[in-house]
Amino acid sequence: MGKLAEIRGERCLSQNDLVKLSGVSRSLVTKYESGEKNINKAAGETLLKIATALSCRIEDLIEGKEKISQEVLYRMYCEWRKATEEANEDLDINIQPGSIDCGKPIVREDFSNYVGMEKEIAFEEMLKLERQWEEEHKS
């Protein structure tokens, strides 16, 4: 039994209950639980919906690892980054794209809350994510 099915069972929820609470399709939940699809490769938004519905951390759902894999963490960073930049565009202040400063504790706290991490991400770890993002988004 995978971690998703185990956690769902601990919460005394059926798959239908999880579908209703999370908004994730039943077929996708079934595929993750059966191992037909790898939950470690799920979209960050999907992981967040499931974790929220189960009142657990995203890292609790990840198979075969005690902590969020770097790949999953980077996908979550990209989603958070996009959402943050879109929110900044709607503000009436001059924030240049790419100016999210991971050196500021409030930025690390915001990302950590978005991901549902138990502890705030370390500066060095977030800096690695920032550098990876910058490398992939060079003009």
For each residue, the residues with C-beta under 8 A, 3 or more apart:
1: 5 6 9
2: 5 6 32 33 35 39 63
3: 6 7 39 60 61 62 63
4: 7 8 29 32 33 39 50 61
5: 1 2 8 9 33
6: 1 2 3 9 10
7: 3 4 10 11 54 56 60 61
8: 4 5 11 13 14 15 18 33 54
9: 1 5 6 12 13
10: 6 7
11: 7 8 54 55
12: 9
13: 8 9 17 18 21 54
14: 8 17 18
15: 8 18 19 26 29 30 33
16: 19 20 26
17: 13 14 20 21
18: 8 13 14 15 21 22 24 29 50 53 54
19: 15 16 22 23 24 25 26 29
20: 16 17
21: 13 17 18 53 54
22: 18 19 29 49 50 52 53 54
23: 19 49
24: 18 19 28 29 46 49 50 53
25: 19 28 29
26: 15 16 19 29 30
27: 30 31
28: 24 25 31 32 37 46
29: 4 15 18 19 22 24 25 26 32 33 50
30: 15 26 27 33 34 36
31: 27 28 34 36 37
32: 2 4 28 29 35 36 37 39 42
33: 2 4 5 8 15 29 30
34: 30 31
35: 2 32 38
36: 30 31 32
37: 28 31 32 41 42
38: 35 41 42 63
39: 2 3 4 32 42 47 61 62 63
40: 62 63 64 65 69 71 72
41: 37 38 71
42: 32 37 38 39 46 47 50
43: 46 47 75 79
44: 47 48 58 72 75 76 78 79 80 115
45: 48 49 79
46: 24 28 42 43 49 50
47: 39 42 43 44 50 51 58 61 72 76
48: 44 45 51 52 58 76 114 115 116
49: 22 23 24 45 46 52 53
50: 4 18 22 24 29 42 46 47 53 54 61
51: 47 48 54 56 57 58 60 61 116
52: 22 48 49 55 116
53: 18 21 22 24 49 50
54: 7 8 11 13 18 21 22 50 51 60 61
55: 11 52
56: 7 51 60 61
57: 51 60 61 116 117 118
58: 44 47 48 51 61 62 68 72 76 115 116 117
59: 62 65 66 67 68 117 118
60: 3 7 51 54 56 57
61: 3 4 7 39 47 50 51 54 56 57 58
62: 3 39 40 58 59 65 67 68 69 72
63: 2 3 38 39 40
64: 40
65: 40 59 62 68 69
66: 59
67: 59 62
68: 58 59 62 65 72 73 76 115 117
69: 40 62 65 72 73
70: 73 74
71: 40 41 74 75
72: 40 44 47 58 62 68 69 75 76
73: 68 69 70 76 77 115 125 129
74: 70 71 77 78 129 132 133
75: 43 44 71 72 78 79
76: 44 47 48 58 68 72 73 79 80 114 115
77: 73 74 80 81 111 126 129 130 133
78: 44 74 75 81 82 133
79: 43 44 45 75 76 82 83
80: 44 76 77 83 84 110 111 114 115
81: 77 78 84 85 100 133
82: 78 79 85 86
83: 79 80 86 87 114
84: 80 81 87 88 100 110
85: 81 82 88 89 97 98 100
86: 82 83 89 90
87: 83 84 90 91
88: 84 85 91 93 95 97
89: 85 86
90: 86 87
91: 87 88 95
92:
93: 88
94:
95: 88 91 99
96: 99
97: 85 88
98: 85 134 137
99: 95 96
100: 81 84 85 107 130
101: 104 107
102: 107 108 111 123 126 127 129 130
103: 107 123 127
104: 101 107 108
105: 108 109 120
106: 109 110
107: 100 101 102 103 104 110 111 126
108: 102 104 105 111 112 120 121 122 123 126
109: 105 106 112 113 120
110: 80 84 106 107 113 114
111: 77 80 102 107 108 114 115 121 126
112: 108 109 115 117 119 120 121
113: 109 110 116 117
114: 48 76 80 83 110 111
115: 44 48 58 68 73 76 80 111 112 121
116: 48 51 52 57 58 113
117: 57 58 59 68 112 113 120 121
118: 57 59
119: 112
120: 105 108 109 112 117
121: 108 111 112 115 117 125 126
122: 108 125 126
123: 102 103 108 126 127
124: 127 128
125: 73 121 122 128 129
126: 77 102 107 108 111 121 122 123 129 130
127: 102 103 123 124 130 131
128: 124 125 131 132
129: 73 74 77 102 125 126 132 133
130: 77 100 102 126 127 133 134
131: 127 128 134 135
132: 74 128 129 135 136
133: 74 77 78 81 129 130 136 137
134: 98 130 131 137 138
135: 131 132 138
136: 132 133
137: 98 133 134
138: 134 135
139:
